[in-house]
Amino acid sequence: MSSFRTPRMRRPSKFVSSTTTSSGTRKMRVAVRAFGRLMVWRTSGPNCNAVSSRFDMKALLLVGGQGTRLRPLTIHAPKSIVPIFNRPFLHYQLDLIKQVPEIDEVILSLNYQPRRIEEVFGDGREAGIRLRYVVEPTPLGTAGAVRYAARGVDDTIVVFNGDVLTQVDLRSLIDFHRSRRARATIVLTPVDNPTAYGLVETDTDSNILRFLEKPALDEITCNTINAGIYVLEPATFDRIPEHVAWSIERSFFPSFIERGETFLASIYRDYWIDIGTPEKYMQVHRDIMDGRYSMPPFNGAQGLVWISPDARVDASARLEGPLFVDERCVVKAGARLGPYTVLGRSCQVEEDANVAGAIVWPESRIGREAHLVDTIVGRSGDIGRNACLRGGVFGDNTHIAEYSRL
């Protein structure tokens, strides 16, 4: 079960060390931390000033946003470390990237609370892939962030928006892009309500024709939207202005159409979600518990009651799955945990409390006889006795007084 645990917090690396090989060559290893510039591992042999690391391919994750749509959950934590069950969201994107062995470095483009992300993921060893952090000095927009973070990259790069959860086949996507010698390829996904989104129109040969920004009913010609996953050629990045906020959707992508370049769409019809609102954040947990998206610990099973081996659940407590109870949780006598309940690490549910469809982050306490229905509670929340919460979203360190009705 340890593989499902949230990685422990760690301090960012900061050291300089040197060794001398048997041939007398001096090797220096430096971890550089500086905001507003690249943070990289440097390794050198005879020439101590050279950066000798070379990777066949890189991925870039745009995780610098403030997550305003997900507030109050993102006031004290960037969206990329918001937990899905008991793992930071970014872990699931890294798991997808690791399916392509050719990608052996991931660049994280940061702006909002960058230290928090680095503290959780460090150099990437625990996540199983090498990480490099690039912090924007000021917000540069999606296209500006790509140009700033991808400096020095000269081969095809995969770019992800920081709020997308999917199981798209990256290997096939990259092969499709290269086989057609495309300058850019976008993953598109169909939606049921096209009027709520900006649409991307294509022809029968996967060429992108135009972008429609939230069209009226009589303007709709398709139902495919930008899914936030791109394969790009860095040679095109020089058209993005430096040190200016620039949009990848409104400015960079239309430039390919204007220039008549090969600009392709790959339509993905399986599971895809943007977790950027409380409603979508709650939905992704339910989708996983219902088997619509397969990942540990549910792995497609439906109705599963998953309880950590070291959680303590009183024999008189009533449990109705699907639900998730993380490590070191305590559920006391007479408590009821209903369907779609998620309890984070070290939560405590007091006697006769009723929790159903709620997501409770680590180290929170649900008071005696309290009722939580379809509610999200941030870290270290304290819900008083007989309080009744329905459909609310509460940030970290929230205290709800006894007998409150919200």
N, C-alpha and C positions, 0 to 999 in steps of 0.2 A: 504493500500500500504506500510505501514511502515515495514512490514515483509521482504520486498525486499531490504531494505537499507543496505548499507555497515556499519558494526559495527564501532562505534566511537573508535578512538585511545585512549588507556588508558595506564597509567604507570603500570609496573609490580608490583605485590603485594610484600610488604616487611614490616612485622610488627611482633611484639611479644606481645601477650596479655594474661592475665590470669584472671580467675574468680574463685570464691569459691561457691560450691553447698551448699544446705541446710544441707547436711550431713557433711560438712566440707572438702570434697574432693576437692583438687585443680586441676583445668583443665587448661591446657596450649595449646594455638593454635599458631603455628609458620608457617610462610611462608618463606621458605628458597630459596634464589636465589644465585646460585654459579655455574659458568661455569666449565665444566669438571667433574661434579658430578650430582647426582640426585637432582631435585628440587621438593619437595613433600610437601603436607599438613600433619602436624603431629597433632594428637589428642590423649590425654592420660588421664587416670583416676588416680588410685592409683600409677601406675608406670609411671612416667613422661618420662622415656627413651624409652618406647615401642611405636612402630607404630602399632596402633590398627585397621587401615582401612583394610577391607577384601572385595574383589570383586569376584563374581562368575567367571567372565571371563574378559579378557582385549583384547584390540586391540592395535596394534602398527603401526604407520604411519612413513615411512622412508622419512622425509622431509628435510634432511640435505644437499642435493645436491646444487651445485652452479647454476644450470639451464643454463649452458653455451650454449646449443643449442637454447635457447630462448632469448639470448642477442640481442639487448641492453635492452630489457624490464626488465631483471633481474639484471641489474647492481646495482640498488638502492633498489630492493625488491626481497626477495626469491620467488621462483616459487609458493609456497603454498599460497601467498597472492596476486598473480596476479589476477585481477578481471575477472570474467565471468559475463558479464553484470555489475551488481552493487554489487556483493558479492565476497569475496575472494574465490579462487578455493577450498581451504581446507574445506570450509563450505559444499560443495556438498559431499565430502567424509564423513564428520561427519554425514550428513543427512542419508547417506546409513547405517552407523554403528548404528545409533540410532534406526533402524528398528528391532534390536535384543536387547530386554530389558535385556537379560542376560549380555550384555556388558555394564558395567556402569563406566568404566574408559578407557580413550584413552591415550596412551603414545606417545608423539611426540619425535622422534629421530632427533636432530638438530645438525647442524654444521655451516652452512652459514647464517650469519646475524640472529642469534637466537633471539636477543632482539626484532627485528621487528615483528616476529611471536607472541611472548609473549605479546607485546604491543597491538596487534589487538585482540587476543583471551583471554587474561587474564587467569582466572582459568576455563573457559569454561561455566560459568553460562549463558551468553547471547547465546551461541551456544546450550545450553540445555544438555550438557554432561560434566562430570568431566574430566579435562585435567591434565596430568603430563608432565613436560618438562625434557628431558635428553639431555645434550649437550656433544657431543664427544670432547675429548681434542684434538684429531687429526682425520682426516678422516680414518675410519676403514673399508671401503667397505661395501657392503650390508649385508653380513653375520656378519662381525665384529660389525656393528651397531646394528643388532638384538641381539647378545649376550650381548653387553654392555647395551643396553636400557632395556632388559628384565631381568636384575638381580633381583632375588627375586620372579619372576613369576614362579608358579609351576603347573599351569593348562593350558589347551589348549589355544592358542593365535592366533588371526587373524592378519595377517601382510599385509599391503598395500604398494606398491610403491607410491611415492608422486606425480605422474603425471598422474594417471589413473582416467578416468571418465567412469562410467558404472552404470548399475542398476541390477547387479547380485543379486540373492536371497541368501543373507548371511545365513539366517536361514537354508535353505535346504542344503547349502554347509557344514555347521557345522554338521548337522545331518548325512549327507553322510560320512563325515570324521569319526565321532564317531561310526557309525553303522558298519563300516569296520575295526575299531580299527587301523586306519592308523597312521603311524608315521609322515607323512606329506602328504598334499593334495594341489595341484596347480590348479588354474583356468587356462584353456587354451582357446584360441579363434582362429577361423579359419581366414586366410588372403587370399587375391586374388593373391598376388605375393610372394610365399614362398621363392624364392631365395634371397630376401632382408632381411630375418630374420633368427635367430636361431630357429630351429624347435624342437618340443618335440613329440616323437613317443610313441604311446600307443598300448596295445592289446585290444581285444574286451571286456575285463572285467575291463577296466579303469586303469589298471596297467601301470605305466610309464616304458618304456623299455630303451630308450636312448635319448640323446640330440645331435642334429645335428647343428653345428655352420655354418650358411649360406652355405648350401650345393650347389653343382653344380646340373644342371638339371638332370643328370642321377643318382644322389644320393637321390633325393626327394622321400620320401615314404608317406608323409602326408603334411598337410597345417596348422597345429596347432602350435601356438606360446605361450610362457609364457605371461599371461595377467597381471602379477604383483600383484596377490592376492593369499595369502597362508594361510592354516591352519596348524599350527605346534605344536609339543609337546616339551615343554622346556627341557625335559629330554635329548633331542638330542643336546642341545646347547653346551654341554661340549666338543664336537668334533671340535668346532670352536676355533682356537687359540685366546688367549687373547692379546689385544693391538697390533694386527697385521691386516693389511688390507686384507680382505678375501672376495671372491665373493660368493654370495648365489647361483648363476646360475652355475658357473664353478667349484666350490669346494664343497660347502655344499650339494647341491642336488644330485650330482653324488655319494656321499657317501652312500645314501640310496640304490641305485642300487647295488653298490659294496658289501654291507652287506646283500643283499637279504631281506630288510625290506619292509613292506607294504607301498608303495609309489604310491599315486593315482592321477588321473587327473579328473577334472570336466570340461567338455567342455561347454562353454557359447557362444551361437550363436546370441545373441541380441546385443544391442548397446554397443560398447567399443571403447575408443580412448585414445591415449597417447598425451597429450597437449604440449609436450616438444619442439615443433618447432613453429615459427611464422605461418607457413602454417597450422599446426594442430590447433593452437590456434584460428586462424580465422575460420577454418572449424567447430569447435565445436559451435561457435556462430551461424553459418548458419544452422547447423544440428538442433539446438534447435528452431530456427525461422521457419524451414521447418517441424517441428513436428517429426523428426527422434529420438529425445530424449526429453522426456516430463518433463518439470520443469517450475516453475513459472518464469516470468509472462505469458509465452506463453502456457504452459500446453498442448502441442500438436496441438494448433491452427496454421493454416498456413495463411500467408499474413497479420498478425496482425500489426497494428500501435499502439504501446504502448507508451503513453506519460504520464509522472508523472503529477499529478494534479496541482503541483505548478510550472511546467515549463511554460514559456511564449513563445508562438509560434504565430508570426504575421499571420493575416488572409490571407495575400497574399503569404505566404510561400507554397511551393508545397511539399507534402509528399506522398511517394509511398512505401507501406510496402512490406515485413515485415521490421520493424525498431523499435528502442528502444531509447527513450529520457528520461534521468533520471531527478531527482529532481533539481530544481533551474537552469535548462538550459534556455538559451535565443536563439531563432531562429528569425532573423530579416526579414524585408520585402524583398520579391523576392528570398529568399534563397530556395534551393531545396535539400531535403533529399531523396535519392534514396534507392532502396532495399538493405537490409542487413547493413544499417547504425546503429551504436551503439554510442550514445553520453553519456559519463559518467557525473557524478554530476557536476553542475556549469560550464558546457561548454557554450561557446558563438559562434554562427555562424552569421557572419556579413551579410549585405545586398548582395544579388545576388550571394552568395557563392554556390558552388555545391558540395555536399558530397554524394558519392555512394559507398556502400560496404566497408566503412571505419569503424574502431574501434578507437574511440577517448577517451582517459582516462580523468579523472576528471580535471576540472579547466583549460582546454585548450581553446584557441581562434583560430577560423578559420577566416581569414581576408576577407574583402570585395572582391568579384569576384574570390576568390581562388577556386581551383578545387582539390578535394581529391578523388581518385578512388582506391579501394582495398588497402588501406594504413592503417597502425597502427601508432598512435601517442601516446606517453607516457604522463604522468602527466605534467600539467602546460606547455604544448607546446604552441608555438606562431607561427602561420602560416601567413606570410605576405600577403598583398594585391596582388591578381592576381597570386599568386604562384600556380604551377601545380605539384602535387605529384601523382605518379601512381606506385602502387606495392611496396612502400617502408615501412621500419620499423624504427621508430624514437623513441629514448629513452626519458626519463624524461627531462624536461626543454629545449627541443630542440627549437631553434629559426631559422625559415626559412625566409630569406629576401624576400622582395617584388619582384615579377616577376621572382622568381626562377623557374627552370624547372628541376625536379628530378624524 
